[in-house]
Amino acid sequence: MASASARKQLAAHVILALVALVMMLPFIWMFLASFKTVREVEGSQIFPPTWHTENYTKVFADPEIAKRSNFGRYYFNSVFVAAWVTFLTCITSAMAAYAFARLRWRGRDTVFLLYLGTLMVPGVVTMIPNFALLVKLKLLDSYAGLIVPASFSAFGVFLLRQFMLTIPTSLDEAAAIDGASKWRIFWDVILPLTRPGLIALAIFAFIGNYQSLFWPLVVVKSQYLRTWPVGMLFFDTTYGRETTLIMAASVMATLPPLILFVVGQKFLVKGIQLGAVKG
Amino acid sequence: MTRTRHSSDLLPALGFLLPNFLGFLLFTAGPVVFSFGASFTNWDLQHSVPFAFIGADNFRQLFGSEEFWVYLINTVYLMIGLPFAIAGSLALALMLSQKLRGMTVYRTLFYLPTFTYGVALMVLWKKLYSPEFGPINVSLGAITRALHLPFEPPKWLQSADNLMGMVPQHVAFHRQYVGLGAREALINMSVWVALGGNNMLLYLAALTNVPQELYEAAEIDGANKWKQFWHVTWPQLAPTTFFIIVISTIFGLQGGFEIARIMTEGGPAGTTTTLAYYIYIKAFQEFQMGYASAIAWVLFAMIFAITLMNWRFGSRAVNE
């Protein structure tokens, strides 16, 4: 009996390890290619005979490349914009979620349904008027144009509301009896208890913005405002044949999400699973 | 007594809601209304023609053009990987839920493509599919040579061929176009991205919620593993499957922009142009904002209809 289950476990391990290996192959190829020469990439050797770390320095410092692109700047832009979007999204979403989850007011459920309804609206529907709005406000080609429209998330409100609904109401009732204001209750009682949800939302918002291409592509005109995805697109268009440089840039673009993932995995899993619960 | 206390929440509620609600009005709700209006105009950012309301002309032109139907079919065709990805996610979740040692390591590795998916990985896949030097065709070539198979590796992203033999730029089929091409390459990539992603996590969570007694009862009735899956697990997972299908369809229909922009420019011969990419071209390269808004609203209408249908049909299927 025990050996049968042990054999089954082994079979599961073999299958899972195989699937994992196949799924990791593109990453492994990318990593190895980023240390090769173009000739070696096109050859059949798996490992680079010598590790060409200069591919990485070239992407940043080659004078020819630096004329057209500035990856140091792209790193800064991507992280700067994504960090602001994350901060604003979390704060505005948490406040709105509190109003939906904890306060009682006429029309609450109608307004919430309106929020939920817009989750169905494709991004391209709002993109065109948003672009026209930025033209009118003269915010095209600016950090504000990249940050502000992306900072109000109906999904964030929905996710945090789900989290807040799981917090026992006895806690805020006790605080209310002690004479705490709504803001105090929100800040001192609800927000700390919503922390796992907030972290999950922060990861989603950061990564979603870090990877976004459509909006930065239509908003940004100047080279110095390009985020990493836009910079990568132009780099690929110009230096598409230099596979090794492209792969070095790809590795570097993938590093921040990778680190974030390793650090925040626990919260993410919870966030995804709670976001799916209909409420 | 309680009534009065509750109604007094309106003012603080306004305060809490205001920052998000302003943004919501300005960047979501307002634009939705605005774009609906715009879809009935000839709005053009280059002002080549005087601005005017033109009724349903945009929609008439759209439905009358073969282009639109071709791109709609492209969009749907690129989603045929979905059932496979969902079935794969379920299979992985079933294996992971057996409380294996190292389960979190597998889960982390499986989730990696979803989490790191972006321009960098699309550029990577473009290289993987390179017809001459890409590792996919190099491996395929080595295998076919070793086995002496009369088989040319496909040209992937550079080929308009597809499994159904759809003729590029037309709603028609021809034998000549049967094969593996850009669309199959993209479908394969999207399965790779989705397989161990959010759907697998949702299934994992749902599996832990299946009451253990149900399996014990089934075992007493003499049901084997296969029967237990179909009579216990699968019905218990129905709400999750339903949710996954709805969400995947919604995202699938509005997808394809990044892939087209980075990997194929919508080609070859328009075979990977989805509705989302078509809207981008019309709006931000040809600046026909009115016409682009009309396409966007047709897309919205389809998503809305499918969601409603899923709801009707799905809630019945789930409750049975």
Chai-1 contact restraints between the chains, C-beta under 6 A:
chainA,res_idxA,chainB,res_idxB,connection_type,confidence,min_distance_angstrom,max_distance_angstrom,comment,restraint_id
A,A12,B,M95,contact,1.0,0.0,6.0,A-B,restraint_1
A,A12,B,L100,contact,1.0,0.0,6.0,A-B,restraint_2
A,L16,B,M95,contact,1.0,0.0,6.0,A-B,restraint_3
A,L16,B,Y106,contact,1.0,0.0,6.0,A-B,restraint_4
A,A20,B,Y106,contact,1.0,0.0,6.0,A-B,restraint_5
A,A20,B,L109,contact,1.0,0.0,6.0,A-B,restraint_6
A,P26,B,L124,contact,1.0,0.0,6.0,A-B,restraint_7
A,W29,B,P135,contact,1.0,0.0,6.0,A-B,restraint_8
A,M30,B,L124,contact,1.0,0.0,6.0,A-B,restraint_9
A,E42,B,F133,contact,1.0,0.0,6.0,A-B,restraint_10
A,T92,B,P19,contact,1.0,0.0,6.0,A-B,restraint_11
A,T92,B,N20,contact,1.0,0.0,6.0,A-B,restraint_12
A,M95,B,F16,contact,1.0,0.0,6.0,A-B,restraint_13
A,A96,B,L17,contact,1.0,0.0,6.0,A-B,restraint_14
A,A96,B,N20,contact,1.0,0.0,6.0,A-B,restraint_15
A,Y98,B,F16,contact,1.0,0.0,6.0,A-B,restraint_16
A,A99,B,A13,contact,1.0,0.0,6.0,A-B,restraint_17
A,A99,B,F16,contact,1.0,0.0,6.0,A-B,restraint_18
A,A99,B,L17,contact,1.0,0.0,6.0,A-B,restraint_19
A,L103,B,D9,contact,1.0,0.0,6.0,A-B,restraint_20
A,L103,B,A13,contact,1.0,0.0,6.0,A-B,restraint_21
A,R104,B,H6,contact,1.0,0.0,6.0,A-B,restraint_22
A,R104,B,D9,contact,1.0,0.0,6.0,A-B,restraint_23
A,W105,B,D9,contact,1.0,0.0,6.0,A-B,restraint_24
A,W105,B,L10,contact,1.0,0.0,6.0,A-B,restraint_25
A,W105,B,A13,contact,1.0,0.0,6.0,A-B,restraint_26
A,T118,B,T28,contact,1.0,0.0,6.0,A-B,restraint_27
A,M120,B,I303,contact,1.0,0.0,6.0,A-B,restraint_28
A,V121,B,V32,contact,1.0,0.0,6.0,A-B,restraint_29
A,P122,B,Q254,contact,1.0,0.0,6.0,A-B,restraint_30
A,P122,B,L299,contact,1.0,0.0,6.0,A-B,restraint_31
A,P122,B,F300,contact,1.0,0.0,6.0,A-B,restraint_32
A,V124,B,A276,contact,1.0,0.0,6.0,A-B,restraint_33
A,V124,B,I279,contact,1.0,0.0,6.0,A-B,restraint_34
A,V124,B,A296,contact,1.0,0.0,6.0,A-B,restraint_35
A,V125,B,S35,contact,1.0,0.0,6.0,A-B,restraint_36
A,V125,B,A296,contact,1.0,0.0,6.0,A-B,restraint_37
A,V125,B,F300,contact,1.0,0.0,6.0,A-B,restraint_38
A,T126,B,T28,contact,1.0,0.0,6.0,A-B,restraint_39
A,T126,B,P31,contact,1.0,0.0,6.0,A-B,restraint_40
A,I128,B,S35,contact,1.0,0.0,6.0,A-B,restraint_41
A,I128,B,A283,contact,1.0,0.0,6.0,A-B,restraint_42
A,I128,B,M289,contact,1.0,0.0,6.0,A-B,restraint_43
A,I128,B,A292,contact,1.0,0.0,6.0,A-B,restraint_44
A,I128,B,S293,contact,1.0,0.0,6.0,A-B,restraint_45
A,P129,B,P31,contact,1.0,0.0,6.0,A-B,restraint_46
A,P129,B,F34,contact,1.0,0.0,6.0,A-B,restraint_47
A,P129,B,S35,contact,1.0,0.0,6.0,A-B,restraint_48
A,N130,B,F27,contact,1.0,0.0,6.0,A-B,restraint_49
A,N130,B,P31,contact,1.0,0.0,6.0,A-B,restraint_50
A,P149,B,F27,contact,1.0,0.0,6.0,A-B,restraint_51
A,F152,B,N20,contact,1.0,0.0,6.0,A-B,restraint_52
A,F152,B,G23,contact,1.0,0.0,6.0,A-B,restraint_53
A,F152,B,F24,contact,1.0,0.0,6.0,A-B,restraint_54
A,F152,B,F27,contact,1.0,0.0,6.0,A-B,restraint_55
A,K182,B,P12,contact,1.0,0.0,6.0,A-B,restraint_56
A,Q211,B,G118,contact,1.0,0.0,6.0,A-B,restraint_57
A,L213,B,V119,contact,1.0,0.0,6.0,A-B,restraint_58
A,L213,B,E258,contact,1.0,0.0,6.0,A-B,restraint_59
A,F214,B,F257,contact,1.0,0.0,6.0,A-B,restraint_60
A,V218,B,F284,contact,1.0,0.0,6.0,A-B,restraint_61
A,P229,B,V119,contact,1.0,0.0,6.0,A-B,restraint_62
A,M232,B,V119,contact,1.0,0.0,6.0,A-B,restraint_63
A,D236,B,V123,contact,1.0,0.0,6.0,A-B,restraint_64
A,T243,B,K127,contact,1.0,0.0,6.0,A-B,restraint_65
A,I246,B,V123,contact,1.0,0.0,6.0,A-B,restraint_66
A,S250,B,A120,contact,1.0,0.0,6.0,A-B,restraint_67
A,S250,B,V123,contact,1.0,0.0,6.0,A-B,restraint_68
A,S250,B,L124,contact,1.0,0.0,6.0,A-B,restraint_69
A,A253,B,A120,contact,1.0,0.0,6.0,A-B,restraint_70
A,T254,B,T116,contact,1.0,0.0,6.0,A-B,restraint_71
A,T254,B,A120,contact,1.0,0.0,6.0,A-B,restraint_72
A,P257,B,F115,contact,1.0,0.0,6.0,A-B,restraint_73
A,P257,B,T116,contact,1.0,0.0,6.0,A-B,restraint_74
A,F261,B,F115,contact,1.0,0.0,6.0,A-B,restraint_75
A,V269,B,L201,contact,1.0,0.0,6.0,A-B,restraint_76
A,I272,B,N198,contact,1.0,0.0,6.0,A-B,restraint_77
A,I272,B,L201,contact,1.0,0.0,6.0,A-B,restraint_78
A,Q273,B,A205,contact,1.0,0.0,6.0,A-B,restraint_79
A,A276,B,L202,contact,1.0,0.0,6.0,A-B,restraint_80
A,A276,B,F243,contact,1.0,0.0,6.0,A-B,restraint_81
